[in-house]
Amino acid sequence: MLRNDITGTPYWDLAREGIAQLRMLSRYAPEAQVESHLYSILGHLFPALEYPDIAQQYQSGDGPVDVYCRNVVFETKRQGKKDDARTKPDRSVETPEEQAVRYLDALSQKPRLLDLGHTGWRSCITDGKEWSFYSYRSDLDLPSAQRLTLERELSLYAPDDDDVLLEYLYEFVDRATKLTPPTDDEKWVEDLAMRYIDLAGACHQSPAYDVKRKLWRDVLRGAYITPPSDSAAERDLFARHTMLVVIARAVANTILPVTPQALNRDRLHADLTQGFAAWLLDAAGKAGEDMLDDIIAKVGRYDWQSYGRDTLKDLYHVVIPRDIRHDFGEYYTPDWLARAVCEEVMDAEWRREVIELAVAGQMPGPAVLDPACGSGTFLFHAVQLLLEDAREHPELANSPQAQVEMVNGLVAGMDLHPVAVELAKTTKILSFSDFA
């Protein structure tokens, strides 16, 4: 069943137009033209995806995949040649199905890629008119032919075929499985940061932008942090801080319980841009709204809850250059060290006593306080340790909600840096990942 917010959108209309163009391709159209149209159609169907989730000539590890999208290997052929075997350089013959299996065998062994427990790896072989959709089993003991199972065949000859194929294509790609956050991927982060920097440059003469920039500057100075004196460098840092704050809030939004208010686009935009980040709406207008929609879509693709550490610290390190962090006197503790310190200071006996006091109502305030919490690394591990003991307490064992509420009140942090506070808020939410 297709969601109402997918069909009827401009993206969906563009995908439908692409399908129609594919259907009308000449019988003499080369394979590359089929590949190009398919890649464009998938781009419209899944506008939030970017490389490496969607790509042409994607390197599988055993040859280039014509079109790769999330969990699907698309093998394109010239019209009328969908089922033709090809002769490999060693003069052996390989069917399109064997070729797809070879790519899938290589992809399924890559640890970085999706752990596809939802839909699994799949393949589609098409010449633009005839389409064969397969599921895949990564059992290397089976013969190649038995590792693909045909799920459906569709044809694209009449206009009535367009929506049938488009809807099946949309459902065929796994959209439920999420990826590990790429917060330490410098290219991913820097490409995103440059969009904020470019937008800040376009808005820097706007009075609304100037008001928020002055607010940001005053907040930093209140934390004894001196912004760069060079106007371009200041604008760069302002844009990067805006990006960090928006991402942190968007991450929190993805893991908190969904409320009717959260489904309201304007309300969500306002929540993401409170404080100095409001220039994205006040000064940038439609461009700022598009930027927020884009970051919401990007953040929603990743599994922030299973990372097992302070994810946003990695993001901060990549977004903010080392020399600026040093000038600000910032040092972020590695997770392994934070965990070791928490285990040493908060030993098992102390944790049990704290839980007993909290259950008895004799712990009026936090038991753990980090007075310079940064992005929340110590908070994360303190919460995780206390949760382990709270789960075992007989009066809390059957109430995850009571465990969360109690441990949340036992751990607190503070920081002068306004961006660090935003990151720490989200990191603390992530520390309750088992219950989010």
Protein Blocks (a to p, Z undefined) as FASTA:
>chain_A
ZZfklgopaklmmmmmmmmmmmmpcfkbcfklmmmmmmmmmmmmmmmbccfkbcchiafh
iacafbaghjaccddddehilmpccddfkopacdfklmmmmmmmmmmmpmklccdfknop
addddehjaccddddddbfkbcfklmpccfbdcddfbfklmmmmmmmmmmmpcckbccdd
fkllmklmmmmmmmmmmmmmmmmmpmklmmmmmmmmmmmmmnopacdfblklmmmmmmmm
mmmmmmmmmmmmmmgccdfklmpmklmmmmmmgcjllmmmmmnmmmmmmmmmmmmmmmmm
pcfklnopafklmmmmmmpcfklmmmnopacddfklmmmmmmmmmgfklmmmmmmmmmno
pafbcfbdcfblmnolmmmmmmmmmmmmmmmpmklmmmmklmmmmmmmmpccddfblklm
mmmmmmmmmmmmmmZZ
